[in-house]
Structures are given as structure tokens and as C-alpha cells.
Amino acid sequence: MHQLPSSSGSAGDFPDDQADALDDADAGLQRTLDDLSRLRRAGSAPGPQTPESAADDDATRDGQADGTPEDTYWSLSRTPLTSLVFTLPLVLAYEGGVLLLGRGTPRNGADVWLRQLLDALGFGAYFLLPTLTVLGLLAWHHVEHERWRYSTAVLAGMAGECLLWALALVGLARLQERFWPLEIGDPFTGQIVLESVLLQAGQGWGGVFAGLIGFCGAGLYEEVLFRLLLLPAVLWTLERLGFSTLTACFWSLILTSLLFSAAHYVGPLGDTFELYSFTFRALAGCFFGTLFLLRGFGIAAGTHACYDLIIGLL
């Protein structure tokens, strides 16, 4: 908005009535611009103002005065509430699928470790882990003082973004194969996963369903453990030890990614250790960790699940 120059004169250069008129016009124009901005965001014509809408307008004005950015895809998709809504299908698919297949069905390693930790603390309820995951994201959203809203259009955009990031990770895997042609097969989940899915397919549709459920669990609980819990904890610890935020982010990514990679070789169902697959899994951990820090939990978990589905089914 163009303003009258103040350095070359003062309001005293105009008659009082003209100065008042200019002030009124300036204030009226500002109010009009504010109203148009709110209408553009709402996408509809103004109706009768209710106390609730008046409160919303006041909150909008306060947010603009405080410099709070308007809701965009990039900001809204990072909020914990949107991440919760976006990943809720993974929670329902994995937990519901395990119940349908039977609780004796092999579970994702991160899921098993988290449940063992809860059992050791005396909390053995079956649905406690998914419940804590949901409550944790809601609490995080509350602490961040974000508005309690999400957009279905944003959720659709997040699905497309996750697919693009997953394809980028597939490209990274192929790039490693080109410069390090020591193994045949996918270096991340390994040929073991593909062979497992094919074996399950030979057992009928139930086996294929079990494979899909496993991919949902990996995308969900591995991100809960290594990105949602461990990465912020390591980052906070390093900052308390005197590291700068940038340095703490770097080393927390490295440390949690190494743990993420090493976890795939632990336990009776773990893979046989190979430097080739360990290296790529560490790179993938950095990839998912960077997505978590820059794009939020929902994008990281969705990308992980998409990648597993791509390499397991295509």
C-alpha cells in the first residue's frame, strides 16, 4: 500500500480536516484489504457475523499482527494433526490386519520392540501402542499451538508427494547399484523381502495380504521409533551438550540412521549382515530423517510405506 512520505513534511502541512480525511481513508482501505484477504481464504461471500466468526476474525487479525504465516500446503502438511489424519489409515490397516491374521502373525521389528518396552514398564494392553501414537501426535500439535484444522486437498497432495519421494529413493537405490555393483536385488529391504512376498503369494491371497500389512507396519512404527521418538531425543540431548542446532541436527541424523540400519539385522527374523545393504539402509535413514525434519512425520511415514510397497509389489 502506498503511503505518504513522512520525511519531507508532517501532518501539519495539511489542514486538520484534510489530514483527518486522509487518516480515515487509509484506515478504511486497510480494513477493506483485510476483509478481501479473509474472503479469499474462506472462498465465499460474507454472511451474517456470528460471535464465533467474529472471534475467528479477531484471531486472524492477531495472527497477522504477530507475523503468523497463512496456511499453505507446505505449512499445513507439516502439522502433527495433519500427519495423524494422514497416517491413520496405516495404523488401522496394520493393527486391523494383524487382528484378522491372528496375533501370532510375525510383526514389524520396531512394533515388537516398542511393545516389549511397554510390557517391561507394566503396560501390556494390546491397543496401548497405537493409542499412545495417536495421543502423542495430538499432544505435539497442542504444544506447537497449531490451529486444529486439516484439509482433504492437502492430504491428497501429501499422497502424491510421498509417491514422488519414494520414487526418488528407488532412484537412489539404483544409483548405488550402478556405482557399487556388488549385489543383485534391492539394497534397502533386500531380496529377502521380495522373495518373502513371492512365497506368501504362493500361499494364496492371505499371504499377499500379510505382506501388505507388513509394509504398512514398517512405514508406521519404524518411523515412530526412529524418527518421532529417537531423532528428537538425540537432537535435544546434543543441544543440551552445547552443540549448535545445525550440528545437532546433522549428528542426530547420522546416529539414528545408523541405528535404523543396524536394527534390520537384529533378532531371529533379521537379515544377514551385508555392508552393501547396511550402507543403503543408513542412507535411507538419513533420507527419511531429513523428510521428518523438513516435511513432518506424515510425509516421512507415508514415503517409507510407499517405498516398501513399490519394491515389494512391482
C-alpha positions as CSV (number, residue, x, y, z in Angstrom):
1,M,0.0,0.0,0.0
2,H,1.4,3.4,-1.0
3,Q,2.0,5.7,2.0
4,L,2.5,9.4,2.1
5,P,6.2,10.3,2.6
6,S,6.9,11.4,6.1
7,S,10.5,12.5,5.9
8,S,9.8,15.7,3.9
9,G,6.9,17.0,5.8
10,S,4.4,16.4,8.6
11,A,0.7,16.3,9.1
12,G,0.9,20.0,9.9
13,D,1.4,20.8,6.3
14,F,-2.3,19.9,5.6
15,P,-5.4,21.4,7.1
16,D,-6.7,19.4,10.0
17,D,-9.9,18.3,8.2
18,Q,-7.9,17.0,5.2
19,A,-5.4,15.2,7.5
20,D,-8.3,13.5,9.3
21,A,-9.9,12.5,6.0
22,L,-6.6,11.0,4.8
23,D,-6.3,9.1,8.0
24,D,-9.9,7.8,7.7
25,A,-9.4,6.8,4.1
26,D,-6.2,5.0,5.0
27,A,-7.8,3.1,7.8
28,G,-10.8,2.2,5.6
29,L,-8.6,0.9,2.8
30,Q,-6.7,-1.3,5.3
31,R,-10.0,-2.8,6.6
32,T,-11.1,-3.5,3.1
33,L,-7.9,-5.3,2.3
34,D,-8.2,-7.3,5.4
35,D,-11.8,-8.3,4.5
36,L,-10.8,-9.3,1.0
37,S,-8.0,-11.4,2.3
38,R,-10.3,-13.2,4.7
39,L,-12.9,-13.7,1.9
40,R,-10.2,-15.1,-0.4
41,R,-9.2,-17.7,2.2
42,A,-12.8,-18.6,3.0
43,G,-13.8,-18.8,-0.7
44,S,-17.3,-17.5,-0.1
45,A,-19.2,-14.2,0.3
46,P,-19.6,-12.8,3.8
47,G,-22.7,-13.8,5.7
48,P,-24.2,-12.5,9.0
49,Q,-21.4,-12.3,11.5
50,T,-21.8,-14.6,14.5
51,P,-19.8,-14.4,17.7
52,E,-17.8,-17.4,16.5
53,S,-16.9,-15.8,13.2
54,A,-16.1,-12.5,14.9
55,A,-13.7,-14.4,17.2
56,D,-12.2,-16.1,14.1
57,D,-11.7,-12.7,12.5
58,D,-10.0,-11.4,15.7
59,A,-7.8,-14.4,15.8
60,T,-6.9,-13.9,12.1
61,R,-6.0,-10.2,12.7
62,D,-4.0,-11.2,15.8
63,G,-2.1,-13.9,13.8
64,Q,-1.3,-11.4,11.0
65,A,-0.2,-8.8,13.5
66,D,2.1,-11.4,15.2
67,G,3.6,-12.4,11.8
68,T,2.0,-15.9,11.8
69,P,2.1,-17.3,8.2
70,E,-1.1,-18.1,6.4
71,D,-2.0,-21.8,5.9
72,T,-0.3,-23.2,2.8
73,Y,0.2,-26.7,1.7
74,W,3.8,-26.7,2.9
75,S,2.9,-25.4,6.4
76,L,-0.3,-27.3,6.9
77,S,1.1,-30.7,5.7
78,R,3.8,-30.4,8.4
79,T,1.4,-30.1,11.4
80,P,1.1,-33.1,13.7
81,L,-2.7,-33.1,13.3
82,T,-2.4,-33.4,9.6
83,S,0.2,-36.1,10.0
84,L,-2.1,-38.0,12.3
85,V,-5.0,-37.9,9.9
86,F,-2.7,-38.9,7.0
87,T,-1.1,-41.8,8.8
88,L,-4.3,-43.1,10.5
89,P,-5.0,-45.4,7.6
90,L,-1.6,-47.1,8.1
91,V,-2.5,-47.5,11.8
92,L,-5.9,-49.1,11.0
93,A,-4.6,-51.2,8.2
94,Y,-1.7,-52.6,10.2
95,E,-3.4,-53.2,13.5
96,G,-6.6,-54.4,11.9
97,G,-4.7,-56.7,9.6
98,V,-2.8,-58.2,12.4
99,L,-6.0,-59.0,14.3
100,L,-7.5,-60.5,11.2
101,L,-4.5,-62.7,10.6
102,G,-4.1,-63.6,14.3
103,R,-1.8,-62.1,16.9
104,G,0.7,-64.8,16.3
105,T,1.5,-63.3,12.9
106,P,5.1,-62.1,12.6
107,R,5.1,-58.3,13.4
108,N,7.3,-55.5,12.4
109,G,10.5,-55.4,14.5
110,A,10.0,-51.8,15.7
111,D,6.5,-52.7,16.7
112,V,7.8,-55.6,18.7
113,W,10.5,-53.6,20.5
114,L,8.0,-50.8,21.4
115,R,5.6,-53.3,22.8
116,Q,8.3,-55.1,24.7
117,L,9.3,-51.7,26.3
118,L,5.7,-51.1,27.3
119,D,5.4,-54.6,28.7
120,A,8.6,-54.0,30.7
121,L,7.0,-50.9,32.2
122,G,3.9,-52.8,33.1
123,F,1.7,-51.7,30.3
124,G,0.7,-54.7,28.3
125,A,-2.6,-53.7,26.8
126,Y,-2.7,-54.6,23.1
127,F,-4.1,-51.3,21.8
128,L,-1.9,-49.2,24.0
129,L,0.8,-48.6,21.4
130,P,-1.4,-47.2,18.6
131,T,-3.3,-45.3,21.2
132,L,-0.1,-43.7,22.5
133,T,0.9,-42.9,19.0
134,V,-2.3,-41.0,18.3
135,L,-2.2,-39.2,21.7
136,G,1.4,-38.3,21.2
137,L,0.7,-36.6,17.9
138,L,-2.3,-34.8,19.4
139,A,-0.2,-33.6,22.3
140,W,2.6,-32.5,19.9
141,H,0.0,-30.5,17.9
142,H,-1.2,-28.8,21.1
143,V,2.3,-27.9,22.3
144,E,3.0,-26.4,18.9
145,H,-0.1,-24.1,19.3
146,E,-1.2,-25.0,15.8
147,R,-4.8,-24.4,14.7
148,W,-7.0,-27.5,14.9
149,R,-7.8,-28.0,11.3
150,Y,-6.7,-30.0,8.3
151,S,-7.6,-30.1,4.6
152,T,-8.6,-33.0,2.4
153,A,-6.9,-31.3,-0.5
154,V,-3.6,-31.2,1.5
155,L,-4.0,-34.9,2.3
156,A,-4.3,-35.7,-1.4
157,G,-1.3,-33.6,-2.1
158,M,0.7,-35.4,0.6
159,A,-0.1,-38.8,-1.0
160,G,1.3,-37.6,-4.3
161,E,4.3,-36.1,-2.6
162,C,5.1,-39.4,-0.7
163,L,4.9,-41.3,-4.0
164,L,7.4,-38.8,-5.6
165,W,9.8,-39.1,-2.7
166,A,9.5,-42.9,-2.7
167,L,10.4,-43.0,-6.4
168,A,13.4,-40.7,-5.7
169,L,14.5,-43.3,-3.1
170,V,14.2,-46.0,-5.6
171,G,16.4,-43.9,-7.9
172,L,18.9,-43.6,-5.2
173,A,18.9,-47.4,-4.8
174,R,19.5,-47.9,-8.5
175,L,22.3,-45.3,-8.4
176,Q,24.1,-47.2,-5.7
177,E,23.7,-50.4,-7.7
178,R,25.4,-48.7,-10.6
179,F,28.4,-47.4,-8.7
180,W,28.6,-50.4,-6.3
181,P,27.5,-53.4,-8.4
182,L,28.4,-56.0,-5.7
183,E,24.9,-57.3,-5.0
184,I,21.9,-58.2,-7.1
185,G,18.5,-57.2,-5.8
186,D,17.2,-54.2,-3.9
187,P,19.6,-53.0,-1.3
188,F,17.1,-51.5,1.2
189,T,14.7,-54.2,2.3
190,G,16.8,-56.7,0.4
191,Q,15.9,-59.5,-1.9
192,I,14.6,-61.3,1.2
193,V,11.5,-59.1,1.2
194,L,10.7,-59.7,-2.4
195,E,11.2,-63.4,-2.1
196,S,9.1,-63.3,1.1
197,V,6.2,-61.7,-0.8
198,L,6.5,-64.2,-3.7
199,L,6.5,-67.0,-1.2
200,Q,3.4,-65.6,0.5
201,A,1.8,-65.2,-2.9
202,G,2.3,-68.9,-3.4
203,Q,0.3,-69.4,-0.2
204,G,-2.7,-67.6,-1.7
205,W,-4.2,-64.1,-1.2
206,G,-3.8,-64.4,2.5
207,G,-0.1,-64.4,2.1
208,V,-0.2,-61.3,-0.2
209,F,-2.4,-59.6,2.4
210,A,0.1,-60.4,5.1
211,G,2.9,-58.9,3.0
212,L,0.9,-55.7,2.5
213,I,0.2,-55.5,6.3
214,G,3.9,-55.8,6.9
215,F,4.7,-52.9,4.6
216,C,2.2,-50.7,6.5
217,G,3.8,-51.6,9.8
218,A,7.3,-50.8,8.6
219,G,6.2,-47.4,7.3
220,L,4.4,-46.6,10.6
221,Y,6.3,-48.0,13.6
222,E,9.8,-47.7,12.2
223,E,9.1,-44.0,11.7
224,V,7.5,-43.8,15.1
225,L,10.6,-45.3,16.8
226,F,13.5,-43.9,14.9
227,R,12.1,-40.5,13.7
228,L,9.3,-39.5,16.0
229,L,11.0,-40.7,19.3
230,L,14.7,-41.2,18.9
231,L,15.7,-38.4,16.5
232,P,14.2,-35.6,18.6
233,A,15.6,-37.1,21.8
234,V,19.1,-37.3,20.3
235,L,18.7,-33.8,18.9
236,W,17.6,-32.4,22.3
237,T,20.5,-34.2,24.1
238,L,23.1,-32.8,21.7
239,E,21.8,-29.3,22.0
240,R,21.9,-29.6,25.8
241,L,25.6,-30.7,25.5
242,G,26.4,-27.4,23.7
243,F,26.1,-28.3,20.0
244,S,24.6,-25.8,17.7
245,T,21.2,-26.6,16.3
246,L,22.6,-27.3,12.8
247,T,25.4,-29.5,14.1
248,A,23.0,-31.3,16.4
249,C,20.6,-32.0,13.5
250,F,23.5,-33.4,11.4
251,W,24.7,-35.8,14.1
252,S,21.3,-36.8,15.2
253,L,20.5,-37.8,11.6
254,I,23.7,-39.8,11.4
255,L,23.3,-41.6,14.7
256,T,19.7,-42.5,14.3
257,S,20.2,-43.6,10.7
258,L,23.0,-46.0,11.7
259,L,20.7,-47.4,14.4
260,F,17.9,-47.7,11.9
261,S,20.1,-49.6,9.6
262,A,21.5,-51.9,12.3
263,A,18.1,-52.8,13.6
264,H,17.3,-54.7,10.4
265,Y,19.9,-57.4,11.4
266,V,18.7,-57.9,14.9
267,G,16.6,-60.8,16.1
268,P,15.7,-64.2,14.7
269,L,13.9,-62.6,11.7
270,G,16.7,-60.2,11.0
271,D,18.6,-60.1,7.7
272,T,22.1,-61.5,7.3
273,F,24.5,-58.5,7.7
274,E,26.0,-57.2,4.4
275,L,27.9,-53.9,4.1
276,Y,26.0,-53.2,0.9
277,S,22.5,-53.3,2.3
278,F,23.7,-51.7,5.6
279,T,25.1,-48.7,3.7
280,F,21.9,-48.1,1.8
281,R,19.7,-48.5,4.8
282,A,21.8,-45.9,6.6
283,L,21.3,-43.6,3.6
284,A,17.6,-44.3,3.6
285,G,17.5,-43.5,7.3
286,C,19.1,-40.1,6.5
287,F,16.6,-39.6,3.7
288,F,13.6,-40.3,6.0
289,G,15.1,-38.3,8.8
290,T,15.5,-35.3,6.6
291,L,11.9,-35.6,5.4
292,F,10.8,-35.8,9.1
293,L,12.7,-32.6,10.0
294,L,11.7,-30.6,6.9
295,R,8.3,-32.1,5.9
296,G,6.9,-33.7,9.1
297,F,6.1,-37.1,10.4
298,G,3.3,-37.8,7.9
299,I,5.4,-37.3,4.8
300,A,8.2,-39.5,6.3
301,A,5.9,-42.4,7.3
302,G,4.0,-42.2,4.0
303,T,7.1,-42.2,1.9
304,H,8.5,-45.2,3.8
305,A,5.3,-47.2,3.3
306,C,5.2,-46.2,-0.4
307,Y,8.7,-47.3,-0.9
308,D,8.2,-50.7,0.7
309,L,5.1,-51.2,-1.4
310,I,6.9,-50.2,-4.7
311,I,9.9,-52.5,-4.2
312,G,7.7,-55.3,-2.7
313,L,5.0,-55.5,-5.3
314,L,6.4,-54.1,-8.6
